[in-house]
Amino acid sequence: MFAAMTVATAASCLFAATSLAQETIQDDEAIYGVSELLSAPLDIQRAKRKRARESGEWVASAMASAAASFDTNVHQSPDNRESSAFEAYGAAFQALRYPGDAHRVKIDVEATGRHYQESATASDQRFEGSLLYGYRPGKKYSVVLTTTARHATDSATTIDGEELTRDLAYTAYRTSASLWLYPAEGHALRLAHRAQRRDYASTPGLGSLDWWKYGPRVAYHFDLNHAVEMEASYAFSVQTYDEEPASNASGKETATSPDEEHYFHRADGEVRWLPRATLPLTLGYTFKRKDDRFQDYESYSGHTMRLGVDWNPTPRLHFHTSGRLRLRDYDKRPAGEGNNLEYDRWTALATASYRLSHHVSGFVTYELDFRDSNRSIDRTTFRDYERHLVLTGLTVAY
């Protein structure tokens, strides 16, 4: 897919590429503003749910967004800060039905994409479909089953702005089963088990990144007079690979190498406060621990703090601002000068949207993404960067 390097050269950089790929998958999810805007206004959502409950028939919703955008650092690179205008677009469809008082079925389909003017290989698309079934026979418990499939095409795989010959397009599948228990009014306990599978297109001759990930999750939700909501959760998961993607320090795979396996521990806490009906606030914290059971090279501890504020000064006007700080410390990954790698990543978002009519809204979004590490040696497997994105466009919801 990429002509900048030959397959032979890419193979010699396999460790760098796979480390970067895993790092991107696990941490550096793309800023994808349009997909976050594919949500109908609350009054339309409530009206659809009410109609579905009362009729017992399928009720459909459709949304679409289009934006003219600008990215100051397409490849998230410290050295090759290529900028480009791009078009972002998305469409979503939802069908909801309540076939009986105790049953709920929901189908969601979504497609989003970007097209860069100056860097065609940075353009990508995502397609996702999901099915949810819920069963709640009474006030004490409910069961929710979900399954999701996603396909993503590959944007540029780059290290310091240089494209590599590797196709990271993938198809992913995810399923979960949840049991909700309601011990008292405003309280909910969730017991769940989730499984994921991701298949990469990859490039012939290079190691596979295909993996399985599965494990349990428990969460407790508390709603205090609808003004304060709190939720705490813990999840454990095991990730195994079809092949060992050169995650050891030497980057080489041998016949005697053990199967690569990672353990993940994640604890979340979130508080949502509604001091006024038009001003919801959200404060959250996440601790994440990854244990690399192969050679401990990728093991790390991470902390994420996030804050979000929404403001609706009028029924037509909505403002949203949020910030997120992520800190990560690796156990054994070198950063040079005898130090292990550590970094912080800041993300800030501000959005203003205005209801032009019952179904059409205009929006302007600005996002800052900044990452800084202590790495002092060759940065081919880690990049510090600053990135600004601006999007402006329209969202239509029916």
N, C-alpha and C positions, 0 to 999 in steps of 0.2 A: 504493500500500500504506500509505503514511503520510499522515494527514490534517493533520498539524501545519503543513505549508506547502503552498502551491499550486505547480503545475508552473512557473508563470512565475517565482515567487520562487526556486524551486530552480534554474532555468536561470541566474539571475543569480549563483548561488553555485556554478556548475558547476566552476570551478577548485578551489574549496575542497573540494567533494565528491569530485572525482576524485582530487585529491592525497591526501585522507584515505583513499579507497578503496584506492588503490595501496599506501599506507603500511600499511594494515591487512592487505592481502593479503601483502605482502612481509615484514612484521615482526611484527605484533601478532596472531598466531594466538591464537584463543580458548583459555582454560583449559578443558579438556574432560576432567575427571577420570575420568568413567565409562568413556570409550573406552579409557583406559589400563589399566583394571581388567579389560577383556575378554580375559583370557588365562588359560588353564587352568593349574593347578599343574604343575610340571615332571614329577612322577611320572606324571600322567595323559597329558601330551604324549608322554613316552618310551614308555609302554605302547601308545599309538595308533600311533606310528611303527613300533614293533616288530611289531605285529599286521599293519600294512599291508605291511611288507616280507615277512613270512613267508607271508601269504595271497595276495598279488598282487591282492587285491580292494580295492574302495573301503572306506575306514574313515572314519567321520564323527565330528566333535566339535561340541558345541553349548555355548554360554555365554550367560549373561544376567546383567545387573546392574541394580539399582534403588537410588536414593539419595535421601534427604531432605537438602536443601542450603540454604545461605544465602550470599548475595552482598552485600557491603557497598557496591559501586559498580557498579551494573548497566551503566551507559553508559560506564564508564571515563572519567569526566568530572572536571575540577578544580572546577567550579562547581555542578553539579547531581548531588550524590552520593546518588542514589536507591538504596536498599537493598531487597532482596526475598528472601523464601524462594522456592525453586524445587525442582521434582522433576527428577531426572536419571535417564535410563534408557538401556539399550542391550542389544542382542542380537547374537550372532555365530555363524556356522556355518562349519565347515571340512570339506572332504572331501579325503582324501589317498589316492593310489594309486601303487604301483610296478609298472607293467606290463612286467616284465622287469628284470633286474639293472641295466641302464644307464639306465633311464628313470624319471622322477618327474613326477607331475601333481598339482597342488594347486589347489583352488578355495576362495576365501574370500568370505564375504558378511557385511557388518556394517551395523547401523543404530543410531544414537545420537540422543538428543534432550534438550531441556530445556523445561520449562514454568514460567515465572515467574508468581507469584501477583499481583504488583503492576505488572508491565510486560509485557503480552502481546506487544508487538512485539519484545521481547528473546528470546522463545522461538524456537528453531530446531531443525531436524533435519538429519541427514546420513545418506546411504545410499551404500554403497561395495561394489563387487564386483571381484574380481581373479582372474586365471587365470595360473598359473605352469607352465611346462614345463622340466624339467631333463634333460640328457643327459650322462652320464659313462661313456664306454666303457672307461676305464682309470684309472690313477693319475696321469697326466700332465696331463690337461685335462678341462674340462667346459664345457657351453654352457647358459645359462639365458635363457629368453625369458619376459617378463612383460607383461601388459596389464591396465590398471585403469580403471574408470569410477566417477565419484563425482558425486552430486547433493546440493547443499546448499541449503536454503531460507534466506531472508533473516531475520536478526535486525535489530534497529533500527540504522539508519544514522544516527549522531548526531554532532554537533559541539557541544561544551560542553553536552551533555545535550539539545540541540534536534534533533528528528527531521527528516530531509530526505526529500523525495519522490524516492526512487530505489530501485529494486529490485535488490539485489546478489545475488539467488539465482543459482546457476550450475550448469552441468554441465561436468565436467572429464574429460579422457581422457589417459591416460599409458601409454606403452609403452617398453620397454627391451630391449636385446639385450646379453648379457654373455658374454665368453670368459674362463674361469678357467684359469690355468696354475699348475701345482704343481711348481716346480723342485726342491724338497727337502722332507723331512718337516717339517711345521709352517709351511711358507711357501706363500703364495698370492698371485698377481698377477692383478688383475681389470682387463680392458679392456672398456669399455661405451660404448654410445651411447643417449641417452634423448631422447624427444620428448614434449611436453605440449601440450594444447589446452584452453583454458578459454572457455566461452560463457556470457555473463551474460544474465540476463533483461532488465536495464536498464529504463528508462522511456522511452516514445516521446517524441521531441523532444530527448532528451539524447544526448550522444556515447556511443559504444560503448566498452567496456573489453575487448572480446574480444581474446585474444592467442594466439600460438604461442611456444613456448620449446623449444629443442633444443640438443644439444651432447654432447661426449664426456666421459668420466670415467675416470680411472685410479686404482687403489688397490692398496696392498701390505699384506698381513697376515702377521704373524709370531707364532707361538705357541711360547713357551719353556716346555717341560715342563708345560704346562697350568696353570701358576701365574701366568705373566705373558703377556699378549697385547698386541700393539701393532699399530696400523693407521694408515697415512698415505694421504691421497688428495688429488687435485686434479681439479677439474671446471671446464669452460668452457661457457658457454651463451649463446645469442643469443635475445633476446625481441623479437618484432615484433607490432604491433597492427594490427587491421583498419582502425581509424581512429586519428587522433592525439588522445588524450584530454586535450587542453588541459594538457599538462605543461610548457608554456613559462611564463616568468615573468609574462606578461600574461594568461594563461588564455584566449587567443583563438585560434581556428583559421582560417587563411586558405587560399585555393586554392593559394597558392605554398608553403605549408609542406611541408617534406620529410617523408617517412615517419618515424615515431618508431621508434627501434631502440635497444635496450639490450644491453650486453655485461656478463656476470657472470663473475667469477673467484672460485673458492672453494677454499681449502686447509684440510684437516682433519687433526688428529692426535689419537689417543686411546690411552690405556694402561689396560688392565684387569688388576688385580692381585688374586690370591686368597691372602692371607696365611694364611687358614684356610678350611676348606670351608664354614663358615657365615658368612663375612664378606668378600664381594667388594667391591672398591673400583674406581671408574671416574673417570678424570681426562681431560678433553678440552679442546681449543682449536680455534677456527675463525676463519679470516680470510676476509672477504668483501669484494669490490670490485665496485661497480656503476658502469659508464661509460654515462652518458646521451648517446647519439650525436646527439640532436636539438638541445638547447640547453644541455646540461650542467647543467640545473637540478636534476636528481635524483641526480647523481653523488655517491657517498659511499664511505667505507671503514669497515668494521665489524670488531669483535673480539668473540668470545664465549668466555668461560671457564666450564667446568661441572665439577661434582664430585658424585658419587653414591656412597652407601654403603648396602649391604644387610646385614641381620643376621638370622640365623635361630637364635635361642637354643634353640628346640625344633622338632621336626618340624611342629608345628601353628602356631607363632607366627612372624610375619615383620614386620620393621620396614624401612622404606625412607625415606631422607632424601636430598635433593639440592638443589643450589643452582646458579643460573646468573646470570652478569653479562654484559650486552651493552652495548658502547660503539659509538656511531656518530657519525661526523664527516662533514658534508656539505661539498662543495667550494664551492658557490655559493648554497645556500639560506639566505636571510637570517634572522637571529634578533633583529635590532634592535641599535641602538647600534654599527653597523658590524661586527658579528660574524656569522659563519656558524653555522648551526644545528649543535649537538652535544648528545647526551644519553646518559644511561645508564639501563638498565632491569634491575632486580633481580627474580628469581623464586626463591622458596624453597618447598619441598614437604616434607611429612612425612606418612607413611602407616603405619598399623599394621593388620595383618590377622590373623585367627585362624581356623583350620580348625575349623569346628563339626562337620563330618563329612567323609567322603572327597570329597564333591561340593559342599559348601556352605561358604562363608567369609564372615565378617563383616568390615567394614573401617571405618576412620575416617581421613579425609584433611583436612589443612589446607594451604592454599596462600596465599602472599603474593605480590602483583604490585605493583611500585612503579616508576614512571618519573619521571625528573627531567631537565629540559632547561635550556638557557641562554636560552630564548626570552623576550624582554622586550616584544614588541609584540603586536598582536591575535593571539589564540591560536586562531582559527577553523580553522586547518589543522594545529594540533598541540596535543596535550593532555598535561599532566602530571597524574598521578593516583596514588592508592594504593588497593589493592583487596585484600580478604580473602575467601576462600571456604572454607567448611567443608562436607564431604560425609560422610554416614554411611549405610551400607546393606549389602546382601548381594550376593554373586556366586555363581552356580550354574554348575558346569561338568560336562559328561558327555562 
